[in-house]
Amino acid sequence: MSELVNETETAIAETSDDVSTRSAHGDLVLRHRADGHLELRANGIFVMDTRETSTEKALATRALDLHADPRHVLIGGLGLGFTLEAVLSDGRVETVTVVEIEPLLVEWMRAGRVPHGPALMSDERVRIEVADVAVVLRESQGAAYDLVLLDVDNGPGYLVHDANGALYEAPALADARRATAPGGTVVVWSAAQAPALLEVMGQVFDETEALSYPVDLQGHSETYWLYAGTVSRRNGTN
């Protein structure tokens, strides 16, 4: 597996508990807001906070509801750990592979800068890959996972890293399908409606669906989306 671990310079703000880092992938900041919540930003772009986590959890729970026996799960994007937390709450899950491209985000979670981080990261079912999830999917063995959950950006319309655009295109989605066992599902999180993504997923998967979730984002009403593609039990390969 190709590891994308690069030298990273970390700086802690002198006047607050905020933590920031600059890596080969850009700036990563964990802010302690005045409302008591944590906020994660990448390259100046809001990624998520600890106030509104319903869709990060729904990314897991919706996929888990679709599978009768989800033993092996891959999560692309660690974030602040709420998708991972929801996956681990399901007793049927035996292994969770979390793929995160930023090593310092993994370290922050382990160090407890996100309060529930140490417990999640120490769960014996969890395996962390510091890597590009597109590479992990491309190099994975076929039918390795029952569920693949992708939350590496704010969706195809709001990329944190420009290179992530390829993850929402047919070749990468075909890699995700190949890595998913028959009867399994790939779910993609998006901060906005993405009809082009649904169309491409319809070309790759046997069944697709789009689910909308109203959210309150720092006092503003928004709608987040989940896009799911399922691999038929009768046809596990393209």
N, C-alpha and C positions, 0 to 999 in steps of 0.2 A: 504494500500500500504506500502511495506517495504521501509523505508527510510534508505539510507546508508550514513548518515552524521556522520563523525568521527572527532575527534580532529585533527586540522591541525595547523602546525607551519609555519608562513610566515616570510620570510626574504627579505628585499629590499636591492639590491646591493648598496654599499656606493658610488660607482664611476659612476653610470649610473641610468637610469630610468627603468632598467630591474627589473622584479619582479619574485620571485621564491617561491615555496612552497613545503613542503614534507608532504604527507598525507599517509593514510593507503594504497593507491594505487601507491605510488611512488613519484617521483619528477615531478613537473610541472613548466615550465619556460616560461615567456613571455618576449622575447628579443626585444629591439629596435635596429635594424640593421643600419649600416652606410649608406645604400641606402635609409633610411627613412621609410622602411616597418617594420611591426611587424612580429615576428615569434613565433609560439607556438611549444614547445617541451615537450614531456612526456617521462620520464625515459630515457632521452638522445636521444630520437628518434624524428626526424622532423615530425611534424603532419601537419602543414600548415602555410602559411604566407598570408599577405595582398597584395602581388604582383600578384600571380596567384590564382584567385578565380573562374575561369570559370566553373570548374567541380562541385564545391560546389553549385554554382547557378544552374547548369544544373541538379543536383540531384533533385532540386525542379521543375524546369521548364519542364523537360521531364515528370515527374509524373503528373504535373498539365495539361499538354497537352493531357494526356491519359484519363482524367476524365472529364465528362460533367458537374459535379456539386460537386467539392471537398470542402465540407463544413468543414469537420473535419480532421485535419492532425496531425500525430505524427512524431516528429523528434527525432531520437536517436543520441545524440551527439551535443552539442552546438557549439563546435569549436570557431571560431571568429565571428559567427553569420551570415555568408553570405547565408547559406541555409535558415535560418529563414527569412532573409531580402527578399529573392526571393519569399518565400511562402506568406509573408505578402503583397507583391506587387500585389497579385491576389485578386481582390475585391470579388470573390466568396467565399473565405475562411472565415469562421465564428469563428473557434477556432483552436489554435495550441498548442499542448502539447509538450514541449521540455523536454526530459529526459537527464540529465547530471549527471554523477557520482561524479564529482569533485565540491564541493560547492564553492571553492575559484575561480574557473573559472566563475561561476555565479556571484560572488561578484565583480570580476574584470570588467565584462561586465556592471553591474549596476553602478559601480563607474566611468565609462568612461575611463578606461585604454585602451579599444578599443573604438575609438571615436564614432562610431554609436551605441554602446552598450546601453546607457540609453534610447534612443528613441525606440529601439527594445523591450527592457525588459519592458517598460512602456505601450506598446500597449495593450489595453484592451482585445484583442483576445488571448493573450499569457498566458499560464499557465506553470510554471516551476516545474518539479519533480526532486528533487535531489535523484537519485536512479539508480540502474542497469536496463538498458532498457530491458534486458532479463526477469527480474522479473516483470517489469511493463507489458510486453506483456503477460507473463504467467498468471498474475492475472487480466488482463483486461476483461471486458465484451466482449462477441462475437460481431463482426461487429460494433465495436466502432468507427473506423476510415475509412475514404475514402482513405487515403494515409498513408503509413508508410515509412519513409525515414531513412535509417540506415547509419550513418557515424561515428562509434565509434572508428575505428582504421584507419590504412592505407590499410585495406582489410584483407582477410584471410591469405595472405602470409606474412604480415608485421604487426604482432599484437603489439599494444602498451601495452596491458596487456594480459598475457597468457590465463587467464580465458575467454577472449573474443572469443577464438577459437570456443567455443560451440555455439556462436551466428550464425555461418555459417553452422551449421549442421541441419539435418532434424527436430529434436524435436523443436528447437527454431524457425526455419523457419515455422514450422506448427503452433506454437503459434502466430507468426506474421500473418499468413494467417487467423487464427481464429479471430484475432482482427480486420481484414480488412473486410469491408462490401462488398457484391457482387458488382462486377463492379470496385472494388478498386484495387490498385497496391501497392506492396512492392518493393522499390528500394534500392539496396545496392551499396555503393561507394567502389571502390577498386583502389589502386595505381598500380596494375599489373593485367594482364590477369589471370583469375581464372576459368579454365574450370571445375574443380571439383565443384566449387560453382554453376556454371550454370547447371551442371548435377543434383545436389541435388535439386536446385530450380525447375527443370523440373519434378522432382518426387512429389513436394509439390503443385505447382501452375498449373493452367489450361493452361496458356500461359507464355512463357518466352522470353526474348531477352537480348542480350549483345550489348552495345554501347561503342565504343572507342572514346576518345577525345585526340588529340595531344596537348601538353602543353609545355611551356617554363618554366622550373623550375630552376631559378637562373642561366640562361644561358645554361642549358642542355635540349636537346629535350627528352621528356618523353611521355608516353601514359598512360592516366588514363582511368578507365572503370566504367560503370554503368551497373548493372545487375537488370533487372526488372521482377517481377513475378506478374501476374494478376489473380484475382479471377473472374471466370465467373459469370455473372448475373444469369445464370440458375442453378448454382451449388455453392452456397456460403459456403459449408462445405465440408471437406474431407470425 
